[in-house]
Amino acid sequence: MPVGMVPEMVPLRELQTRMLTILEHLQKGPVVLTRDDIAAAVMVAPETWNSLLAELEDLRDTLDAISAYESYQQTGAARPWREIRAELVREGLLDG
């Protein structure tokens, strides 16, 4: 869904009667469920959800890398690879 596109709004009371239509619409973009005209939840297709989570993880990893690089630039201190590797193995982020 392009940024800025307004998602379909569906009152919660219509969820059961419009479920098939809503599920079909999820292929086009998210659906906002409302209660008393106030957003209560957002439904997205599983592929969209998984893609968003993967992108978020990549962005967090990028921020961590930038932070580590900035720290290195300021201090000039570098850690040995075996120390970093051992830490990654302990945290379950790398197979030992």
N, C-alpha and C positions, 0 to 999 in steps of 0.2 A: 504494500500500500504506500503510495507516495506520501511524503511528509506534508502535513497540512490538510490532507484529505479528511473530511469529517466522516467518522464511522457511522454505520446504521445504529439507530437508537431503538431499543425495544423495551417497553414496560414489562416488568417481571410478571405481571398478571397474564401477559400474552405468551409467555415462554412455552408453556405446554402445548397450546394450540398452534403455534408457529414453529415448532421445533425443526421440522424438516426443512422449511424455508430458511431458517436461521443457519442450520448446518450447511446448506448449500451456499449461503452468503459468506460463510467463513473462508471459502476459497478465494473470495475477492478482497477480503479484509476483515478486521475485527468488528465485533458487535458489542455495543455498550448496553448492558441491561440497566434499566432505571427503575427506581422506586420513587413515586411522587415527583417525577421529573428531575430526580437527582441521580447521578451515576452511582450504581451499587456494585457493579462488577463488569469485567471485560472478558469476552470470549474470543479466543484466537484458535486457528487451526494448529494441530500438533506440530506440523512442519514449521510454522511461523514461530511457535514457542521455542522449539529446539534451536532454530536459527538465531533467535534473539539471545538465548542463553549462551550459545557458542560465541556470538559476537561480544557479549558482555564479558565473558571469560577472557577473550582475546584482548579486549580493551583494558581489563584489569592487569593482565600480564604485561601489556605495553606500558602502563603507568608504573608498575613495579620496576620494569627495566629502566625507564627514564629516571626514576628515583634513585636506583642503584648507580646509574651512570653519573648523575649529579653529585651523589655522595662521593664517588670516586674522584670526580673533578675537584671537589672542594678539599678532600683530604689527601688525595694522591695515594691512598692506601688501597691495596688490592688483596684479596683473600686467595690462598692457594686453591686450585681446582679440587684437590682431594678433600679439603674441608667443606667446600660447597657441595660436592657430590655426596659426602656422608650426611650432610644436613638434609639434602633432597631425599635420600634413601630413608632416613628416619621419619620424614614427614609423609612418606608414601608417594612422593611425586616422581620417583625414579626407581626402577627395579635394581636391586642390589646384586 
